[in-house]
Amino acid sequence: MEKLTLQEEEAMLAIWQVGAGFIKDFMDVMPEPKPPYTTLASTVKNLERKGFLKSERFANANRYSAKVKEEAYKKRFMKGFVNNYFQNSYKELVAFFAKDNKISADELKEIINLIENPKK
């Protein structure tokens, strides 16, 4: 799975939010400032070429949907992020946020609870 550019990630977030839809549907849910329609259309075509999307033809328009699930992309992204910035240590990642006061003791307790009692 190829790494996405920021512009591609923003488009994918809109696509995951909408599900199957047309360029206009994705444009409607994107935050301001929205990209020009033609830019989004080009980005969507690139995402299809990269294998992130599939399309169905409806009259003279394509309806797109994600081939890659949001959860799968997040897992891959986070794995690379932790590997590149935290020496492949999730403990280092959590410690970084704890030292910077970005995570509270209560949140850490919740994380410990999730680890000790995983949902199956």
C-alpha positions in Angstrom: 0.0 0.0 0.0 1.5 3.3 -1.1 1.7 6.2 1.3 -0.8 9.0 0.5 -0.1 12.7 0.1 -1.8 15.1 2.5 -4.2 16.0 -0.3 -5.0 12.3 -1.0 -5.5 11.6 2.7 -8.0 14.5 2.9 -9.9 13.1 -0.1 -9.9 9.6 1.4 -11.3 10.9 4.7 -14.2 12.4 2.8 -14.7 9.2 0.8 -14.6 7.0 3.9 -17.2 9.4 5.5 -19.5 9.3 2.5 -19.0 5.7 1.4 -19.9 5.2 -2.3 -20.5 8.6 -4.0 -19.6 11.1 -6.7 -17.0 13.8 -6.7 -19.7 16.3 -5.6 -20.7 14.2 -2.7 -17.1 14.1 -1.4 -16.7 17.8 -2.0 -19.8 18.5 0.2 -18.2 16.9 3.3 -14.7 18.3 2.9 -13.7 21.0 5.3 -13.0 24.6 4.2 -11.1 25.6 2.3 -12.4 23.1 -0.2 -10.1 22.2 -3.2 -11.3 23.1 -6.6 -13.6 20.5 -8.2 -11.1 19.7 -10.9 -8.3 19.2 -8.3 -10.5 16.8 -6.2 -11.4 14.9 -9.4 -7.8 14.5 -10.3 -6.9 13.4 -6.8 -9.7 10.8 -6.9 -8.4 9.5 -10.2 -4.9 9.1 -8.7 -6.4 7.3 -5.8 -8.1 4.9 -8.1 -4.9 4.4 -10.1 -3.1 3.7 -6.8 -5.7 1.0 -5.9 -7.4 2.8 -3.1 -10.7 3.3 -4.9 -12.9 1.5 -7.3 -15.4 3.1 -9.7 -18.7 2.2 -11.3 -20.0 4.1 -14.4 -23.4 5.7 -14.1 -24.5 7.5 -17.3 -21.7 10.0 -17.8 -20.3 10.0 -14.3 -18.3 7.6 -12.1 -19.4 6.6 -8.6 -16.4 5.9 -6.4 -16.0 3.8 -3.3 -13.0 2.8 -1.2 -11.2 -0.5 -1.8 -9.0 0.1 1.2 -10.7 0.3 4.6 -10.0 3.3 6.8 -8.9 1.0 9.7 -6.4 -0.8 7.5 -4.8 2.4 6.3 -4.6 3.8 9.8 -2.9 0.7 11.1 -0.3 0.8 8.3 0.2 4.6 8.7 0.7 4.3 12.5 3.0 1.4 12.1 5.2 3.4 9.8 4.9 6.5 12.0 6.0 4.6 15.2 8.8 2.9 13.3 10.2 6.1 11.8 9.8 8.4 14.8 9.8 6.2 17.9 12.2 3.3 17.1 9.3 1.0 16.5 8.3 1.4 20.2 4.7 2.1 21.1 5.9 2.6 24.7 8.1 5.5 23.4 5.1 7.0 21.6 2.9 7.0 24.7 5.8 8.3 26.8 6.3 11.1 24.4 2.7 12.2 24.8 2.8 11.7 28.6 6.0 13.9 28.9 4.4 16.6 26.8 1.2 16.5 29.0 -0.9 15.5 26.0 -2.3 12.4 27.7 -3.7 12.2 31.2 -3.4 9.6 33.9 -7.0 8.7 33.4 -6.5 8.2 29.7 -3.5 6.0 30.5 -5.7 3.9 32.8 -8.2 3.5 30.0 -5.4 2.3 27.7 -4.2 -0.2 30.3 -7.8 -1.4 30.7 -8.0 -1.9 26.9 -4.8 -3.9 26.9 -5.8 -6.0 29.9 -9.4 -6.6 28.7 -9.3 -6.6 24.9 -12.7 -6.9 23.1 -12.9 -9.9 20.9 
